[in-house]
Amino acid sequence: MIRLMDIPEVRAFILHWGEMGTEWGVNRSVAQIHALLYLSERPLHAEEICEALGLARSNVSNGLKELQSYAIVRRVHVEGDRRDHFTADTDLWDMLMKISAERKKREIDPTIQMLGELAEALEQRGDVPDHVRQRIGRMHDFLGTLASWYDDVRRLPKSTLVTLMKLGGKVARFLPGTN
């Protein structure tokens, strides 16, 4: 049977996923580990990941911890083997929802909190230009609205989300005041 990494298209996917990871703010190695596990038909242990990707053990260990914190990779037990094995979530919608939830928690929620505190502090100051106060307030309101919309959409059934996505801009015809 052919090894996964001997398939040029698999190597190309893993390399590209690593490059895209850096564009998304994810370490290249973390993204490559995810890509390998996503394509693997069986759970892999850390040494297999190191060998397949040519990464140091510490890099793989840290990458696996990061991926587990996003809940898109999980540790599994393989009967007859004492080593930890890892497998990736292969449901793309679940993966999207988990990643977006974690990124919201890590990035958006703290920013909303900070902007709210700044807006409140700026209201108490008379020496700050109005445009600064307004812009921070608008950003706080905007991100709050975005987070609220995300929370609402996240609760929709997967089938509804798929339909909504397929509708694209056509969804506007269902909204009042749009043509």
CORNORZI-V675101 format. One record per residue. SS is DSSP state (2 for helix, 1 for strand, 0 for the rest). D_FIRST is the distance of its C-alpha to the first C-alpha in Angstrom with 1 decimal. Layout:
BEGIN
SS_D_FIRST ; SS_D_FIRST
END
This chain:
BEGIN
0_0.0 ; 0_3.8 ; 0_6.5 ; 2_9.2 ; 2_11.9 ; 2_10.5 ; 0_11.4 ; 2_15.1 ; 2_16.2 ; 2_14.9 ; 2_16.7 ; 2_19.7 ; 2_19.9 ; 2_19.9 ; 2_22.4 ; 2_24.5 ; 2_24.5 ; 2_25.8 ; 2_28.5 ; 2_29.5 ; 2_29.7 ; 2_32.4 ; 2_34.3 ; 0_34.3 ; 0_35.6 ; 0_32.4 ; 0_31.2 ; 2_28.4 ; 2_26.3 ; 2_26.8 ; 2_25.7 ; 2_22.5 ; 2_21.7 ; 2_22.5 ; 2_20.3 ; 2_17.2 ; 2_18.0 ; 2_18.8 ; 2_15.4 ; 0_13.5 ; 0_12.8 ; 0_13.9 ; 0_16.8 ; 1_16.5 ; 1_19.1 ; 2_21.2 ; 2_19.9 ; 2_16.3 ; 2_18.2 ; 2_20.3 ; 2_17.6 ; 2_15.7 ; 2_19.0 ; 0_21.1 ; 0_23.7 ; 0_26.3 ; 2_26.1 ; 2_29.4 ; 2_28.3 ; 2_25.3 ; 2_27.6 ; 2_30.2 ; 2_27.8 ; 2_26.5 ; 2_30.2 ; 2_31.1 ; 2_28.4 ; 2_29.4 ; 2_33.0 ; 0_32.1 ; 0_30.5 ; 0_27.4 ; 1_25.2 ; 1_25.8 ; 1_25.3 ; 1_23.7 ; 1_23.7 ; 1_20.7 ; 0_22.0 ; 0_22.1 ; 1_21.6 ; 1_24.8 ; 1_23.5 ; 1_23.9 ; 1_20.9 ; 1_21.2 ; 1_20.3 ; 1_21.7 ; 0_23.9 ; 0_22.3 ; 0_25.5 ; 2_27.0 ; 2_30.5 ; 2_30.4 ; 2_28.9 ; 2_31.8 ; 2_34.4 ; 2_33.3 ; 2_33.3 ; 2_36.5 ; 2_38.2 ; 2_37.3 ; 2_38.4 ; 2_41.6 ; 2_42.3 ; 2_41.8 ; 2_43.3 ; 2_45.5 ; 2_47.2 ; 2_48.5 ; 2_49.6 ; 2_51.6 ; 2_53.1 ; 2_54.1 ; 2_55.5 ; 2_57.5 ; 2_59.0 ; 2_59.9 ; 2_61.4 ; 2_63.5 ; 2_64.7 ; 2_65.5 ; 2_67.7 ; 0_69.9 ; 0_70.4 ; 0_73.1 ; 0_72.3 ; 0_68.9 ; 0_68.8 ; 2_68.3 ; 2_65.4 ; 2_63.4 ; 2_64.1 ; 2_63.3 ; 2_60.0 ; 2_58.7 ; 2_59.9 ; 2_58.2 ; 2_54.9 ; 2_55.2 ; 2_56.0 ; 2_53.2 ; 2_50.5 ; 2_52.0 ; 2_51.9 ; 2_48.3 ; 2_47.3 ; 2_49.3 ; 2_47.6 ; 2_44.2 ; 2_45.1 ; 2_46.4 ; 2_43.3 ; 2_40.9 ; 0_42.6 ; 0_41.9 ; 0_39.4 ; 2_36.1 ; 2_37.0 ; 2_40.2 ; 2_38.6 ; 2_36.2 ; 2_39.3 ; 2_41.3 ; 2_38.7 ; 2_38.5 ; 2_42.3 ; 2_42.4 ; 2_45.9 ; 2_47.0 ; 2_47.5 ; 2_50.7 ; 2_52.5 ; 2_52.5 ; 0_54.3 ; 0_58.1 ; 0_59.8 ; 0_56.9 ; 0_56.9
END
